[in-house]
C-alpha cells in the first residue's frame, strides 16, 4: 500500500480530515468525510509528531522533574491517540477489505513505533530517578499514582533490559502485533463466510421474534426475503435454545464451535502456537517463569495460584449443579421417547424445557416485553437516578454507520459531561461480541476534556418495522456494556493515562457487572418492560416467574465460563511446548478438570479473541469472576440500605468507583466504597451455588 504513503505536509493536512481540526459538534470525528486512504498518511504524521515529542523529553537538558518528564509524557501523542481511536473503532465495528488490509500494516507499524519509546533507556532513567525520590517530590495522590503506574509500565515493557534483550523484545512485540491481527481477521472471516438458510420446514419451534431477526440478518447480507442463522452469538444461541430440529441444532452448534478451527485459510491453530511461544519468551526475558506470572503480578490477583484458587472454589459446586441438571434433562428426553444421549447441541434446548417445567418460564415469554429502546431507556433512567446525569439524543453528530445513535450526557447542573454512541445491531462488517471503547477519554490536564464513549453490541435487528426484541441475556449485556460506558463517562481525573477504564483487568469488570444488577430488579422491569405491540407492562406473575428462574442453568453458565478461564490460565502457566497441538491440549485440560462432555467451553481456543486477538485478557479471562466477587458484594450495600437507588450509597459508588479511573489503588477504592473487603460467598450466593459449595 506504499502508493498511499504520500507526504504529510501542509497540503495533506488541508485535505485529510484526520489531520484537520474537527468542526463538528463537540469536535467529534467527521466519519462522513473519512475514507480508508486517509489513515496511513495520518498515522505517518502522528508517528512523526509523537517521536519528536518523546525526543524533546529525552533531550531536555534540565534535571528530570514531574512536569518535564511525566506530565510531558502525558501530553505527548495526542494525534496518534486521536487517529488510532477512530481507526480501531472502524476495524472492530464497521470494517471493509480496505480497512482490514490497512490494519495489517498499522499493527506492525504501531509495534515498531512503541518499542523504541517503551525501551528508551534515557527516558526510563528519568522516570526511574523520579520514582526513586517520589516521597520527596511533594506530589498529589493522583500524581504519585501516575508516577508509579508510568514507572511500572516502562519497567514491565523491558526498559531496564540489556540492549540485546531489548532488540529481541522488540522483534517479539512486532510479531505478536501481527499475529493478534491475523487471529481476529481469521475469526471474522469464518464468521462472515458461514450462514444457514432457514426454509419453511426448518423453522419448527422458532419464535416469531427469532424468524424476524433471521430475515433482517438475511437482508443485511443482500438476501432480502430469506431468513438465515449466522455465527453471531445473538443468532446462534437463541436458535440452539428454541429450534425443535435436532439435526439443524447440531449443524449450527458445530459451525459455531469450529470457528477458526476448520483447516481453511482462516485456521487459527498455528497462530495460537506461535503466540504462546513468543509470550513465554518475552516473560522469560523479563525474568518471569511464565507469561501468567508476568501478567498477573500487575493485577489484583497477583499470582496464578490466587486465580486458580478462586476458579476451583467455584468449579466444584458449578460442576455438581450442571451434572444434576444434565441427569434431569436426560430423563426429560426419555420421557419424550427420545432414544439418544444428551449432546452439547441439545443442552440449551432441553434446559429451556426444564426451566419451563420447574419455573413455568422460558425466554420467549418475556422477550416481547424487552424491546431494545425500552432497555436503553431503563439503563439511562437508572444512571439518572443514581448519578444525576441525563441523556438527550443528538441527530447532528456524525457516526460510522446509519444504525449508530448518539446521546449528549449532562450532569446535575446541566453541564455537558460526555457523548454516548450506541451501535447495537449485528452486521457482517462488525466483529462478534459486545464491548465498550472510546473515541476520546476524559482528562483535565489542559482544560476539561469531555469523553466520547462507545457501546457496541450484536443484537438481532427487527425486520418489517418490528422493534428489536432482547432476550434476558441480551438485556443484561446491554446493562453490562453501559456499566463500562458509565466508567468512562463519569471519569473525573486529571491525567489521560488514569482515565475511565484504565484500571487493572480484574477490576475493570466491577462497574459493568455491578450495573447488571439493576436490569433484573422488579422496580426497573415494572417500569420499562412493556409489550412491544400493546404497551402493556410485564404481568406480575410473569415477572415473578422470571425472577424465580434467574438462577436456573447457572451450573452450565458457570462451567462454560470457568473452564475457559482455567484453559486460558493453563495456556500461560505451562510451557508453550505443551500446546504444540492446540486441540490435544484443550482435550487434556478439560479431561483433567472433569469437564462434562455435554458442555463446551464458552470460547474454544481458536475463537478466544479475548486472549489471542491481543493480550488484554491473556491470563486474565478469570477477571470477570474476580470482579463478580466484588460486584455481588457491592450491590449488597444498596440492599442493606433498603433502596437500590439510595443517594448516600450511590454517591460513594460514584466518588470511589466510577469517577476515580485508575487514580486510586483498586483495593483501596473498593474498601472506601464498601467499608471492608468483599465477602467471597456473595458470588456463590448470587449464582445460587452456595448449597452445592457447602455440599462439596
N, C-alpha and C positions, 0 to 999 in steps of 0.2 A: 504493500500500500504506500510505497515511497512517493508516488506521484502526488499524494495529498499532503506531504510534509513540505508545505511551502514556507516562505519566510514569514515571520510573525512580526513584522514591522508595523508602522502606523497604518498602512493601507489595510492590512489584515485585521487589525484591531477595529477598524471602522466598519468592516463588513461581517465580521464574525460575532454573532450575538453573545457567545460565551465570553468574549473579551470586552464587550461594551458595558457601560453602566446600564442596569435594567430599569427601564422607566415604566414598569408595570405596577399595579397596586402592591404596596409593601415590598417593592423591589424583589418580586418573585421571579423565578426563571421563566423566560418567554418561550415556553415549549412549542408554541405555534411557529416560531421562527427558527428553531434549532433543527439541524439536519445532521445525519451521521458524519458527513465530511467536515463538519466544524470541530469535531472532537480532537483529532490528532494535532492540528495546529494549536488548539487551545491548551492541550496538555504540554506541548513543546514549550509554550510561553510560560505556563505555570511551573514546570520543572526548572526552567532557567531562572525565573524570579525567586523561587524558593532556594535554589542553590546559592544565589547571590546573597540572599538574606542570611543563610547559615554561614557563608564565608565572612560576612560582616561581623557576626558574633565571634567566630573563632579568631579573627584577626584584630579584634578590638584590643588596643594596647593597654587599656585601663584594667586594673585588677578586677577579677570577677566579682560582681555583686548580684543580688537578686534581680534588679532591674535590667542590667545589661546582659544577663545570661538567661535566666528562667523566664522573665517576662518577655524578653526579646524573642525567645523561642516560641512562646505562646502566640506572639503576634505574627510569626512567620508562616508562610504557606497558605495565605488566605485564598489566593486564586486557585491553587491546587485543590483545596478543600471544596471550593465552590464548584469547580468543573467536575471533580470526581463524584460529588453528591448527585448531580444531575445525571451523569453517565451511568452510575451504578443503579440508580432508580430505573432507568430505561432497560438496562441489561436484565434486571430481575422482573420488572412489571410490564414492559412493553418492548420486547426485543424484536429484531428482524435480522436476516442474514448479514447485513452490512454491520450492524451493531455488534453481533457476536464475533465477526471477523476482527473488528477493531479491538474487542475485549481481549482476544488472544495476544495482541501486541501490547495493549496497555498494561495487562497484568505483569508481563515481563519488564516493561519499561518502569513500572511502578516499583518493582523489587530493586531494579538497578538504580533507581533514584534514591530509595530509602536506605539501602545498605550502607553507602559511604557516610550518610548522616548519622545513623544509629551506631556506627562503629568508629566514629570520628574521635580519635584519641585526645585531641586538643579540646574539643567540645566537652567530652566526658570528663576530662581533667578539671575544667572549670566547674562543672556540676558537682563532681566529687569533692572538690575543695569547699564548696558552699555546704554540701551535705555534712561534711566532717565538722564544720563550725556552726551548724544550724541553730544550736541553742543560744549562740551569742549574736544572732542577726536581728533580733527584735521583730520577728515575723508574726503576722496574724495566724490564727489556727488554720485558715484556708491556705495561706501561703506556705506554711510548714507542710501541710498535707501535699500540696502541689510539688514542693521540692522533693519530698520523699518518693512520691509516685514517679517523678521525672527521673530521679536517680535510679530507682528500681527498673524502670522501663529500659534505660540505656544499658544498665548492668546486665539485665536478662537478654538483651539483644546481642551481647558479645562485645561491648565497647572495651572491656578490660582484657580481651584475649590477645595472644601474640599475633603478629602480622600474618603469619602463615595460617593460623586458625581462623582469623578474620576473613582471609581470602576464601577459604573453604566454606565458611558460614555464608558468605555472600553468594557463592555458587549454589549452595543448598537452598537458600531463600528464593533465588531466581527460579530454580527448578520446581520448588513447591508451589510457587505462584502459578506457574504454567499448569502444573498437574491439578491444582484446585479448580482452575478454569475449565480444564478438559473434563474433569469429573462432572461439573454442573452442566456443561454443554451436552455431554453424553446422556445424562439423565433427562434433560429437556428434550433431546432428540427422540429417546424411546417413548416419552410421554406424548409427544406430538404425532408420532407415526402410528400409534395404535388407537383404534376405536372399534366398537362393536355395534353394528346397526341392529335396531330392535324392530323386527317385523311384527305383524298383528298377533302371531302366536307366541311371541317372545315376551309379552307384557303381563303375563299372569302374576297376580299378587302385587304388581307395582301400583302405588297410589297415583292419583291424577297429578299431584304436585310433582312427582318424580318424572312422569311422562312429559309434562310441560317443560321441565328443566332439560330433559333429554332432547326435546325438539329445539329448544333455544341453543343447546350445545351444537346441534347439527347445523343450525342456521349460522352460528359463529364460524363454522368450517365451510361455509358455502354449500350446504346440503339442505336447503330450505325444503320443508315438507316432510323431512325424515326425522327419526329420533335415534340418538346414539348414546352409548355409555362410553365415557372416556376414562383415562387413568388418573384424573384428578381425584383426590380423596373424597371431595364433596359429591362426586358421581359414583365412585366405586363402593364406598361404604353403605350408602342408602340402598344401592342395588343389592348388595350382599345381605342386607337386613330384610328386604321385602320380596325379592324375586322367588316365586314358587318353582322356578325352573332350575333344578339342581345342576343340570349339565351346563347351563349358562353361568351359574354362580361359580362353578369350577373354572370355566374358561376365563372369566373376569378376574377371579382371585389369582390364578396362575400368572396372568399377564401383569397384574399389579405387583405381585411379589417378585417377578422376574426382571423388573426394570433395571437396566444396567448390567444384566447377567444373562445375555442372550447369545453370546458368541458372535455378535454382529459388530459393525464399526463403532457402536455406542457402548461396547462392553467395558466395564469399569474394574475388572479384576486385576489386571496388570497395573493399572493406575494406583489402586489401593496398596499393592505390594511395594511399589516404589515410594509412595508417600510415607509408609510406615518405616522403611529403611532410612529415609532421609531424616525423618523426625527423630528416630533413635540416634542417628549420628550427630545431629545438632545438639541434642540433650547431653550426649557424651562429651562433646566439645566444651560444653558449659560446666562440666563436672558433675552431671547427674547420672544415676544408673539407668534411668528410663525416662521416656518422654512424660509419662504420667507424674513421676516425681518432680520433674522440672515444672510442669504445668500447674500442678496443684499446690506447690509451695506458695504461689501468689494467689491464694483463694481463701475463702473462709474455712474450707475443709482441711487445708494444709498438707494432708498425706493421702496416698491411695488406701491405706488401711482404714482411715476415718470414713472414706467414701464407701468402701466395701462393708464396713460395719453398719452404716445406715441402710444400704441396699439389702443386705442379708437379713437385717431385722424386719424389713418389710416383705422380703421374698417369701419366707416360710408361711406366714398367715395368708398371703395372697394366693400362693400356690394351693394351699389346702382348700381355700374357698373356691378357686377355679376348678379343682378336681371334683369337689362336691357338686358344683353346677354342671360339670360335664356329665356326671353319672345321671343327674336328673334329666338332662337333655337326651341322653341315650335311652332312658326309659320312655321319654315322650315319643321318640322315633319308633320304638317298639309298639307303643300304644296305637300309633297311627298305621301300624302294619308295615313300617319301613324295614327292609331286610338289609341294612347297611350300617357300617360303623360311622359315628360322627367324624366328619373330616373338617379341616380348617375352613373350607368354604361353606360349611354348614353352621358354624358356631353362631354367627350374628343372626342368622335366620331363626334358629331354634332358641336362641337367647331371647329374641323378641316374643316368641310363642310362650316361653317360660315366664317372661315378665308379665304377659297378658294374663296368664294363669294365676300367678302369685299376687300381682298388684292391680290386675284389671287395667293395665295401661300399656300402650305402645306409642312410639314416636309419632306415628301417622295421626293419632287422635289430637295431639297438641300442635302439630305443625301449622294447621290453618290459622292458629292464633299468634304465631311467631313470625310476623312479617318483618322483613329487613328494616323498613322505615320505622316501625314501632320499636324495634330493638335498638336502633340508633338513638331514637328519642329517649328511650329508657336509660341508655348509657350516659347521654348528655344530662338528663334530669338528675341522676344520682350524683354526677360531678357538680352540678349546680347546688344541690342540697348539702353536699359535703364541703365543697371548697369555694362556693360563691361565684364560680365562673359561668358565663353564658355563651351560647353558640348561635351565630347568625349566618345563614347560608349566603355565600357570595357567588354570583354568576360571572363576575368580571375578572376572575383570576385564571390565567391560562393553566391548562393541565395537559398531561401526556396522552390522554385518551378521553373520548366523549363521555364515558361512564364515570369518570372521576368527579367527585363532588368536593367542594371546598367550603369550610366554615371559618368565620372570624371568631376568635375566642377573646372575650373581655373579662377583666377582673371585677370584683365587687364594686369598685369605684367607677366602672365603665371605661377603664383604660384598655387599650389594645394589649393583649397578652401573647397571642400566637395565631397562626393559621393552622388548621387541621384539614388534611387531604384524606378522603376515604375512597379507596379503589377496591370495590367489593366483589366483582364478578370474575369467575373463571374465564380464561380465553387462551387460545393456543400460544399467544406471544408472552405469556406470563408463566414463571416457574411455579411449581405446585407449593402448597403450604400457605402459611399466613405469617406476616411479620410486620414489625414497626421499624421505620427508619426516619431519617430527617434530611431535608434539603438545606437546613441551616440550624445550628444549635444556639441555644440561649447563652449569652455571656454579657458581662458588664465591664470588660476591660477598657474599651474605648466607647463609652456611651452604652445605653441599653439596647441590646440586640435581641429582638423577639424571634422565637424559633418557628420554623416551618416543619411541621410534624406529619408523617405519613403512616396510615394503616393500609396494608394490602391483605386481602383475603381472596379465597377462591370459591365463593358461594355460587350455587346454580342460579342462573338468571331465569326469571319467569318469562313465559312466551305468550304471545297473543294478548298483550296488555295486562296479563295477570302479574301480581307482585311476586317478588322473590320470597319464598317461604323457607324459614330456617328450621333445622332440627334443633333439639335442645343442645346438642354438641356444637352446632354452628353458632347458636346464640351465646354459648359460653366462650367460644373462640372470639367472637366479636368483642365481648367484655374484656377478655384476656388482652387482646391487642390494644384495646382502648386504655387499659391499665398501663401498658408500656407507653402509650401516647401521652397519658397524663404525667408520667415520669419525665417526659421531655418537655411538655407544655408548662408544667408547674416549676420547673427548674429555676433556681434563684441563686446562681453563683457568679463569681467574677470571672473565673478563668475557663476558657473553652475546653481544656483537657479534662475538666472535672464536671462538665455539664451533663445534665439529664441522666441517661443510661450508662454513663462512663463509670461503671462500678464493677466489682467482681462478678463473674458469670454466675456464681452460686448465690448472689444477692439480687441480680438483675430481674429474676423472675418473681421476686416478692411483690412489687407493686402491681404486676399484671395478674398473678394468681390470686392475690388478695381481692382484686376488683371483681373477679368472677363470682364471689360470694353474693354480691348484690343482685346479680342476674337471676338467681334462683330463689330470691326471697318473696314470700307471698305479697308483701307490701308493694313490691315493684311489679310483679306479674299481674296483680289485680288491676293495676292502673294501665299497664301497657300491652298486655297480651289480649288482643281483640281479634275476633274472627275477620278474616280479610274480605269476606263477602257481606256479612251482616253488620259488622262493627260491634257485635255482642261481646261483652267481657268474658274471659275464661270462666266457665262454670265452676262453682266452688268444689263440687265433687271431683271434677277432672283435675283441678289444682291440687287437691289433697292426694289423689292417686299419683300425680306426677311427683309430688314431694316424697311420698312413700317409696316410689320406685327409684329415687335418685341413687341410692346405694346399691341398686341391683347391678350385677355384672361387674362389680368393682374388682373381683378376683381376676377376671380376664383383663380388664384395663390396666391393672397394676402389674400383672405378669408380663404383658406385651411391652410395657414401658421399662420395668426393672431389668428384664432380660436384655433389652437393647442397651441400657446403661452399663450393665455388667460386661457385655461383649465389647463395648467401647473401652471400658477400663482394662480388660484383658488384652485388647489390641495394643494398648500403650504401656502395659506393665511387663508383658512377656517379650522376649527377644523378637525382633522383627522377623527373623528367620523362621520362627514358629508359624507365621502366617503366609508362607510362600504359596500355599494353596488356600485361598480365602474361604472357599466353600467347606473344605475339610476342617478348617479352624473354627468356623461358625458351628458346624455339626458337633465337634468335640466339646466346645464350650457349653453348648446347650444340653448335651448329654450329661456333662459334669454337674450342672445345677438342677437336673431333673425337669427340664422344660417339657410341659405337656405337649405331645405331638400334634394336638388339635389346635394349638395356638402358635401363630408366627410372631417373630419379632415385629415390633411396631415399625422399625426401619431395618430391613436387611442390609448388610454391609454395602452392596453395590448401589444402593439408593439412599445411603445415610449421608445426605448433604450436610447435616449439622456438623459432622466430624470430618468429612472428606472434601467438601467443596471450598473449604477454608479451615483454619484451625480454631475458630472461635469457641466451638463446643467440644473440641477434641480432648478426651479425658474429662469432659465436662458435661456430658449429657445428663449425668446424675443431678445437675444443678436444679432442674425443675422440682425434683423431690426434696432436695436440701431446702429450697425456698418454700416448699409446701409445708414443711415443719413449721416455718415461721408464719406463713400466711394463715394456716389453720389456727394457730395460737393467737395471731394478731387480730383476727376477726372476733375472737373471744372478748376482746376489750370492748367492742360495741355491744355484744350480747350481755356482758356483765353490766353495762350502763343501762340496759333495758331499752335502747333506742339505736337502730342501725345507722342513724344519721346524727348521733349525739354530737353537739357542737364542740365540746371540750376534747373528746377523743379525736374528732375529725381535725381539729386544729393541731393536735400533737402529730397526727398522721401526716398532715401537710408539712409541718415545720421540721419533723425529724426524719421522714422517709421520702416523700415525693419531691420536696423542694431542694434537698441538700446535694443531689447528684453524688459525685464521688468526693465531696469536700470533707466528709466525715468517715471514720472507720466504720464499716457496716455493723460490727457487733455493738459498738458504742451507739450507733444510730438506732438500732433495734431496741436496745435496753433503755435508751432515752424515751422512746415511744411507749414501751410496754412496762417499764419499771423493773424488768427482770429478764433473764434469758428465756428463749422459747421453751415450751413444755413439749417434749418429744411425742408423747402419746396423742397429742392433738391431731397428728396426721392420720394415725390408725383409726382414731375415733371418727374423723371426717369421712374416711373411706369405708367405714363400717366394718373394719377388720380387727377391732380390739379384742373381741371374743376369740377369734382364731389365733391371735397373737398369744393370749393367755393360755390357750389350749396347747399351742406349740411350745 
